[in-house]
Amino acid sequence: MSGCCGHDAKFDGVSDDYKRRLWIVIALNATMFVVEMTAGHYAKSQALQADALDFLGDALTYGISLAVIGASIRARTNAALAKGISLFLMGLWVFGSTVYRVFYVGVPEAEIMGIIGALALATNLASVLLLVSYKDGDANVRSVWLCSRNDAIGNVAVMFAALGVWGTASGWPDLLVAAVMASLFLSSAFHIVRQAVAERREVGEHQHV
């Protein structure tokens, strides 16, 4: 996107290197969704399933990001808005399902949570390292970075939840972490939507000058 209204240009994703990195990250996220959702179901862990859902959401939204690279500012901000809304809905789902589980708390399998959480963390750290040089782009590129960062934070939280479950023999640490992850989804959704709206308004004002 070209600079306007006194602002510097922001990276819009038009780079073969960025696209290659994005394809790798998409493959990593899709694979981990299957692994973590299966493990989360088996371990009866809400935090693992919430994190798995985040992997799925990331794989889908990264695909959208790839599709709109080089498109108009309207197409790119529309994609960012769609991703922000999907993160918001994901956050509501995780929060709602966590509240629901409060009424029949079971004790998840801490060992499975810890092992899968560590594997997911390694996957997301690889994604973060691949994307860190492109973290300060437009709303579309920025949303990719925020999703990857959220995943890494979520994985660390899942591992703490596993320790909590193991130490207390209770499911409450798992549910607490799932609730924290839901709030992280909602916060990121707000930031993505706000930046996308601001970019669209900025371009609109520039066109009317």
Secondary structure, DSSP 8 states (H G I E B T S, - for coil): ----TT------S--HHHHHHHHHHHHHHHHHHHHHHHHHHHHT-HHHHHHHHHHHHHHHHHHHHHHHTTS-HHHHHHHHHHHHHHHHHHHHHHHHHHHHHHTT-----HHHHHHHHHHHHHHHHHHHHHHGGGTTS-HHHHHHHHHHHHHHHHHHHHHHHHHHHHHHTSSHHHHHHHHHHHHHHHHHHHHHHHHHHHHHHHHHHHHT-
